[in-house]
Amino acid sequence: MSPLFFALGFPLLGGVLLALVGQRGYARDVNVGFSLLTFLAACAMTAQVVRDGPQLVWDKQFYVDPLNVFLVTLTAFVGLTTAIFSRPYMRVEQDHGKMTPVRMRLYHSMYQLFSFTMLLALTTNNLGIIWVAMEAATLTTVLLVSVYRTSASLEAAWKYFILCGVGIAQALFGTILLYMAADRVLGSEHATLLWTSLNTIKSQLDPNIMTLAFVFLLVGYGTKVGLVPLHSWLPDAHAEGPTPVSAVLSGLLLNVAMYALLRCKVLADGALDSAIAGQLMMGFGLLSVTVAAFFLSRQKDVKRMFSYSSIEHMGLITFAFGMGGPLANFAGLLHMTVHSLVKSAIFFAVGHATQKAGTQVMADIRGLIKVNPTVGWGLMVGTMAILGMPPFGVFASEFLILTTAMREQPWATPFLFLALGVAFASMLVRVLPMVFGDTILKPLAHPPALIPVFVHLGLALMLGLYIPPYLNGWYVQAAAMLGG
């Protein structure tokens, strides 16, 4: 039986089981257990793809290749470490009265179902099922963001639902246009939304229809990526939901939406004689990097600040894939990986810091290095990593993106340097007092789960110094598949 069955089956079964017992004390361990099983299944599937090459399974409805297999493993890994982090974090939230047994059941079951929807979107070969999975991911995260049931969290969840619902509707229309383009080539009896089938006939697809389809798909999935000006849901969802939800939103869901967009870009590039798909992505990406960097300087809430950092980095990734070519695509894939690792690590540290301080306002969080040295150093090192300081992997990927832009898109280079400089100054000037400032707070009562923080940061450091040959092989193959 294919490992894919278990990679999808474990989180689905976990969601159903935790919906029944998720309010009990051992549900936190069950949540971690299912996340571990999902990660092991993802590793087995990765080993199979490395050994045997791309896999088409279940009547060609699912497809795993070098482009998505490393994202599957990354998603399962961050899902596991976030589940580990959430054990003590959600216990403290329950002790403070913010989580009731019923809310804990909802949180644990939706966490597993959220993992299932992301893995489904990553592995399906059917662009229609990708859309369904992204819509299901929206619904599960709405429930996760609103789990505290405060007026602010309900408002953030409603805003998220409306904006992403409108966006995903645009993606649906783009998907329908893709089917229309396939129908003109294959006929109504053989028209399909299978990506592998569309990829073989992409040069025959009507360029006018494909141009319009890609615009709608970019707007639709771009909303989920958090591209400016479609981004306003993201800071609210991060700020008002539980911190583990912020970690998986920034570290995983944005990547999944980007993956869906990349699959569509490959088809658009093959159908069009122009580079309009890449140009649109570069435009949205550069706008997102610039706007998010300047919004960073105005934030007072620590989780909102790091959510704008996510918008900035997803804009940089979008710009890289818009440039296209082996080097830019390689850099974009590397940046997706290190951003997921570092940003989730930062949210882990931020979660413990805000719990201790009782606030998310940065001006009221001081002296973390005295409250708990590992929390303070975790936040400080994570911030330096996400700002692109060497030798972390973010520096390596940003260096590749910037040098490629200097050579191929020199007009964009000043904007990129300005935005990255503003982001660096804005974040550093706020994080330093949080870590090293004076405080009267006492040390944390419960030992925080900081192993995930330093595991993530250690991996990001490794990717800045050395990329293992098998991982480098994935990146090279995936970059070549993306073309551009």
N, C-alpha and C positions, 0 to 999 in steps of 0.2 A: 504494500500500500504506500502511496506517495507521502513523503513527509509533509506535503502541503495540506493533506487532510488533517493532520494533527496540529499544524501551525494555525489553521483556521478553526479547528474543532475545539481546542482547549479554551481559548478565550470565549467562544460562544457558550460552551458548557459551563465555564466559570461564571459568566453573566447570569445564566439561568439559575445555577445553584446558589449564587450569592443573593439573588433576588428572594430566595426562600430563607436563607440563614444569615444574611448579611448584617443583621443587627446584633448578633452574638459576639462575645468577646474574641473567639478564635477566628472570626471572619477576616481579620487583618492578616492572619497567617495563611488562610485559605487563598486570599487574594495574591499574596506573594508566591504561594505554591503554584497556582495556575499561571502566573506570569513567568515563573521559572520553567515550567513545562513548555510554554509557548516559545521561550527563548531557545531551549534545547531542540525543539522541533525546527525552528528557523535555522539553527546551526546545521542540523542534519540535511535540510533542504539546500543550504548553501554548499555543503560538501558534495552533494549529488550534482549540483549544477557545475561546480568546479571540475568534477570528475567526468561528467557525461555531456556537458554543454547545455544550451537552452532546452527547457522542457515545456511541451504542450500536453496538457492533461485534461481529462473530463470533457471529451468531445470538443477540444480546442477552446473551451471557455476560459481556461486559465493558462497563463504563460509566464514563465520565470526565466529571465535572462540576466546577463551581467548588469543591465541598467537598473533592474529593480531588486535583484537578490541581495545586494549589500544594504539597500534601504530597508528591506524586510528584516534583516539581522539587526540593523541599527535601531529600528522601531521596537523590536522585541527586547533588545538590550536596555534601552532607555525606559521602556515600560516596566522591566524588572527592577531596575534601580530606583525608579520613582515609587513603585509599590513598596520597596524596602524603606525608602525615606518616609512614606506616608504612615507607616506603622506607629512610630512615636508621635509624629506630627498630629495625626488625627486623634490619637488618644488624648493629647493635651487639649485639642479643640473640644473633645467631648467632656473633659474635666471642667473646661471653662463654660460649658453650657451652650456652646455654639452648634454642637451636633447632638441630636437625639438618636436613639436606637433606630427609628424609622429613617432618618436622614442618613445614618451610617449604612443601612441596607441599600438605600438608593445610590449612595456614593460608590460602594464596592461593586454593585451589579453594573452600574453604568460605566465604571472604569474598565471592566472586562469587555463590555460590549463596544466601548469606544476603541479598544485595542483591536477587536474583531473587525470593525468597520474600516479601520486604517489598513490592516493587512489584506482585507478583501479588495480595497481600492488598488493596492500595490500589486496584487498578484493576478487580478482578472485580466483576460485578454479582450473583454467586451467593453467598448467605450460607454455603452449604455449602463452596464453594471457599475462601472467607475462612477458614473453620475449618481446612481442609486446609493452607492456606498458613501459618497461624499455628503449626500443629503442625510443619510442615517448618522454619519459622524456629526453633522450639525445638530441633529435632534438630541443625541446623547450628550454632547457638550453643553447644550442649553440647560439640561437637567443638572449637569455637574456645576456649571457656573452659578446656578440659582439655588444650590443645595443649602446655603445658610438661611434662605428665606427672609433676608432683610430687604428693606425697600430698595437699597442701592444694588444688591445682587439681583433682585428681580428685574430692576430697570436695565441693568447690564445684560441680563439673559434675554430680555425682550428685544433690546437693541440688536444684540447678536443674531437673534432669530430672524428679525425683519430684514436686516441688511444682508446677511448671508443667504436668506431665503430668496431675496430679490436677485442676488448675484448668481445663485445656483440655478435660478430660472433662466438667466441669460445663457448659462452653460448648457442647459437642456435644449434651448433653441439652436445653439451652435452644434450640438450633437445631432439634432434632427437635420440640419443642413448637411452635415457630413454624410448622413444616410442618403439624403437626396443626391449628393454627388456620386455616391457609390451606385445608386440605382440607375443613374444615367450611363454608367459604364457596364455594369453587370446585368442589368435588368431586374425587375421586381422579384423574380423567383430566386435570384442568387445574391441580391443586395445584402450586405452584412455590415455589422459594426465591429467585427473582430479586427483588432489592430493588425495582426499579422497578415490578414487578407487585404486590408486597406493599404498596408505598407508595400505590398507587391504591385499594386495598381496605382500608386500615388501619382505617378507621372501622367496618368490618363484622366485624373479627376479635374472637373471643370474649375479653372482658376478663379473665375468670378465668384462661384459659390464658395470655394475654399477660402477666399479672402474674407468674405462676409462671415463664414463659419468661424474662422480663427479670431476675428474681432470679438464675436460674442463669447467664444471660449476664453479668450484672454480676460475679458471683463468679468466673466462668471467665476472662473477659477482664480483669477487675480484678486477677487474679493476675499477668497479664503486664504490666499497667500499673504494678504495684508498690504497690497500695493496702494500707494497714494494715487488718487483721492478716495479709494475704496476701503480705507484702513480704520475708520473711526470706531468700529466695534471692538478692535483688538485691545486697546488700552483699558477700556472699561471691563472687558471680560477677564483680563489678567488681574486687574486691581481688586475686583469684587469676589472672584471665585477662590476656592482653596488653593494654596500654593502648589500642591502636587498637580492640580489641573493647569496652572500656569506653566509648569515645567513641561508637561506633555503637549500643551498647545504650541508653545514656542519651539520645543525641541522636535516635535513629530508632525503635528497636523499641518503646519506650514510646508514641511517637506513633501507631504503626500499631495497637497494641492499643486505644488510646483512640479511634481512628477507627472500628474495628469496633464498639466499644461505642456510639459516637454514632449509627451507622447503625441499631442496634437500638433506641436511645432514641427516635428519630423514629417508628418503628413503634409503640412502646409508648405514646408520648404521643397518637398518633392513635387508638389503640384504647381507651384508658382515659379515664374521666370525671374521674379524680383526677390529682394531680401526684405520685403515689407514685414514679415513676421518677426525677424530679428530686430528690425528697426523699431517696431512697436514695443518689443520687450526692452530694448535699450532705453527708449524714452520713458516708459513707466518705471524702469529700474532706477534710472538716474534721478527722476523726480522723487522717488521714494527715499533714496539715500539722502538727498539734499534736504527735503522737508523734515524727515524724521530727525536728522542731526540738529536742526534748529529748534525743533520741538523739545528735544532732550534738555536744552538749556532752561526750559520754563517749568520743568516738573518738580513737584514737591513730594509726591508719593513714590516710594522706592520701586514698587512693582510696576507702576505706570512708566517710570523712567526706563526700566529694563524692557518693557514691552515696546517702547519706541526704538530701543536698540535692536529689537527683533525686526521691526519694520525696516530699519536701516540696513541690516544685514541681508534680509530677503530681497531688498532692492538691489544690493550689490550682486547677489547671486543671479537675479533676473537679468541684470546688465551683462554679466559674464556669459550667460547662455544666449543672450541676444547677440553678442559679438560672434559666437560660434567658433568653430575650428577646434582642433584637437587640444591645444593648450588652454584656451578659455573654458572649454567644456570640462577639462580635467580640473581646472581651478575651481569651477562652480561646484563640481561634485565634492571636491575636498572641502570646500567652504561649507557646504550643506552638512557634512559629517562633523567638522569641528565646531560649527555653530550649535548643532544639536547637543553635543557633549558639554560644551562650556556653558551655554545658556541654561541648560537644565541644572548643572552644578551650581550656578549662581542663584537660581531660584530655591534650591535646597538650602543654601546658606541664608538667603533672605528670609525664608520661612521660619527658621529657628530664631533669627534676629528679631523679626517683627512679633513673634509670639512672646519673647522675653520682654521687649519694650512695651508691648500692648498697643502698638501703633505702627502704621506704615508711613507716617510722615518722617522724612529724612532728618529734619531739624531736631526731632525728639529722639533719634536713635544715635547714641554716642558710646564710645569706648568699648566696642565689641571685643577688642583684643583683651580687655580685662574681664569682661563678663564670661567669655569662653574663648580662649585663644584659637581653638580650631575653627570656630565659626568666623572669627575675625579674619584669620589668615585665609580661610576658604573664600570669603567674600572678596578680600583684597587680591588674592592671586587670580581668582576668576575674573575680576574686573580687568586686571592687567592683561589677561589672556584674551578677553573679548575685545579689548581696545587694540589688539594687534601687536602687542609687544613681543619681540623675539625672546626665546626660541619657540613659542607656542605655534600650533598649527594654523591659527587664524592669521598670524604674520605671514606664513608661507603662502597661504591661498590668496590673501590680499596682495602680496607682492607679485604673484603671478597675474592676478587680474589687472593690477595697475600697470605693470610693464607691458602687458598685452594691449591695454588701452592706449598707452603712450605710442605704441607702434601702429596700431590699426585704427584707433579712434582718438587722435590727439586732441580734438576739440572738447572731449569729455573729461580729459585728465584734470584740468584746473578745478572743475566742479567736484570731482571725486576727492581730490586732495583737500579742498576747502571743507567739504562735508565731514571727512574723516578727522580733520583737525578740530573742528567745532565739537564733534562727538567726543573726542578724546578729552578735551578740556572740560566740557560740561559734566561728564561722568566722573572724572577723576577729582574735581573740586568738591563733589558731593560725597563721594565714597570715603575719601581720606578722613574727614571728621567722624564719620560713622564708625570707622575702625579704630582710629587712634585718639579720638577726642576724650575729654574727661567725662566720667559717669559716676552716678551713685547707685546704679543697679547692682544687685548681687549676682553671683554666678548662677547658671541654670540649675534647676532642681533635678531635671531628668537628663541623662546623657543623650545628646542629640545623635541622630543617625548620620554621621558625617563620612562614613566609608564611601558611599556613592559620590560624594563631592570630590574626594581626592582620587578616586578611581577614574572619574570622568576627566579631571584635570590632568591626571597622569597620562591618559590616552591622548589627550589633546597635545601634551608636551611631546609625547613620542612621535605623533604625526608631524610635528614641526621639525623633528630631528631625523626621523627615519620612517619611511613608509614600507611596511613589509611587502615582499615581492608579490604575494598573492593578492593583497589589497591593491597594490599598484596596477596589477594586471586587470583587476575589475575596473578601475578608473579608466585605464587606457582603452579597454574594449567598449565601455559605456560611452566614453567621449567620442570614439569613432562612430558608434551607432547614432549619436545625436547629430553628427555632421555639422553643417553650417559653414 
